């Protein structure tokens, strides 16, 4: 009779875990003011469903004295371990030292470029309600920086950047500035 409860809880736990993982991954590249509330809601739902499942399985364990009844609790623990691993990966992904940082602030938005020691970059397009991020690798040759992609929120029109004084501009293949109004100011 209680098997249908465990099956329902299994479905709910899987659904909530998938939503939690999907939103956590999405908000790593697009953070939003209310992202923490939304992700926290799914985390609380997951914990509630896990506690309910653990309670049902513990009552079964008291009767049967068999550890095999803790299937759903074990599955939930596995989900928690995967979530911890995912968060550790996200934490170390941007842990390399920044060797060059440049940004430009506008009225309600800003852009920022970070070049890291491990030859990766992080491009931030910030606005009033959050930020979007693009990451990739780069090659720096003297004052020319070539990034692996130029699709960073469709703001970068070129994958080549040039350092000119204390500013970084987008340049074309002939080293001409693509858009003189769009540049980064190097932070010292």
Buried (B, 14 or more C-beta within 10 A) or exposed (E): EEEEEBEEBBEBBEBBBEBBBEBBEEBBEEBBEEBEEBBEBBBEBBEEBBEBBBEBBEEBBEEEEEEEBBEBBEBBEEBBEEBEEBEEEEEEEBEBEEEBBBBBEEEEEBBBBBBBEEEBBBBBBBEEEBBBBBBBEBEBEEEEBEBEBBEBEEBBEBBBBBBEEEBBBBBEEEEEBBEEEBBBBBEE
